[in-house]
Amino acid sequence: EGYRQHTDLLRFYGVENAKVANVRFIGFRGDGLYIGDGLADKGVIRHNKNVLVTDCSFDGVNKENRNGITVGDGENVTIQRCSFTRTTGPKSPGNIDIEQNKNDYHVAEN
């Protein structure tokens, strides 16, 4: 159906010790995987810690999507042995985007 920001296949907010392995992300409109931006409902700040994304494939099908993976907030996030095909429309940063959105509560470490 084409690009639509915030229409992701999988979103994490405030997770710890999460592992995403051997998953096929196909035909996403926003991000395939979005690792949240740290601010939850009612101003509660949550951070993602110890996230492993391994051996996954990201196929955007028509290149009308955002990114394969976006990390808006994370400490010890590891992305390894993933493949990216037909991802990222012309206005998006890339297959993997580490973006803190310039908010002081975001974490981007290791």
C-alpha positions in Angstrom: 0.0 0.0 0.0 3.0 2.3 0.0 4.9 4.4 2.6 3.3 5.2 5.9 5.5 6.3 8.8 4.7 4.7 12.1 3.2 1.7 10.4 5.9 -0.7 11.5 5.9 -4.5 11.7 7.5 -4.8 15.1 8.0 -2.1 17.8 9.8 -2.2 21.1 9.6 0.3 23.9 11.4 -0.3 27.2 12.5 -3.9 26.6 15.4 -5.6 28.3 17.3 -8.7 27.2 15.2 -9.0 23.9 16.3 -11.3 21.1 14.9 -11.2 17.6 16.4 -14.1 15.6 15.7 -15.6 12.2 12.7 -13.4 11.5 11.6 -12.4 7.9 10.2 -8.8 7.8 8.4 -8.5 4.5 6.4 -5.6 3.0 6.7 -3.1 5.8 5.3 0.5 5.2 7.2 2.3 8.0 10.1 0.4 9.6 10.5 -3.3 9.7 11.7 -3.1 13.3 11.4 0.0 15.4 13.3 0.1 18.7 11.4 2.8 20.5 12.2 6.3 21.4 12.2 6.1 25.2 9.2 8.2 26.2 6.1 6.3 27.1 2.6 7.4 27.9 2.1 10.1 30.6 5.8 11.1 30.4 7.3 7.9 31.8 10.7 7.3 30.3 11.7 3.8 29.3 14.9 2.6 27.8 15.8 -0.4 25.7 18.7 -2.5 27.0 20.5 -5.5 25.7 18.7 -6.0 22.4 20.0 -8.6 19.9 18.8 -8.6 16.3 20.4 -11.5 14.4 20.1 -13.5 11.2 17.0 -11.5 10.1 16.0 -10.5 6.6 14.2 -7.3 5.7 12.4 -7.0 2.3 10.6 -3.8 1.7 9.1 -5.3 -1.5 8.6 -2.0 -3.3 11.1 0.5 -1.7 8.2 2.5 -0.4 8.9 2.3 3.2 11.1 3.9 5.9 14.0 1.9 7.2 14.7 -1.8 7.8 15.6 -1.1 11.5 15.4 2.2 13.4 17.0 2.5 16.9 15.5 5.6 18.6 16.7 4.6 22.1 19.0 1.8 23.1 21.9 0.6 25.2 23.8 -2.4 24.1 21.9 -3.0 20.8 23.6 -5.5 18.5 22.5 -6.0 14.9 24.4 -8.9 13.2 24.1 -11.0 10.0 20.9 -9.3 8.8 20.1 -8.8 5.1 18.2 -5.9 3.5 16.5 -6.0 0.1 14.3 -3.3 -1.6 14.2 -1.2 1.6 14.2 2.5 2.2 12.4 5.1 0.1 14.3 8.2 -1.2 13.4 10.3 1.8 14.6 7.8 4.4 18.1 7.5 6.0 18.9 3.9 5.2 18.6 0.2 6.0 19.7 0.8 9.7 19.0 4.2 11.2 20.3 5.2 14.7 18.3 8.3 15.5 18.0 10.0 18.9 15.7 12.7 17.6 17.7 15.2 19.7 15.7 14.6 22.9 17.7 14.7 26.1 16.0 11.5 27.4 17.2 9.3 24.5 20.0 6.8 25.1 22.3 5.6 22.3 25.2 3.7 23.8 27.2 0.7 22.7 
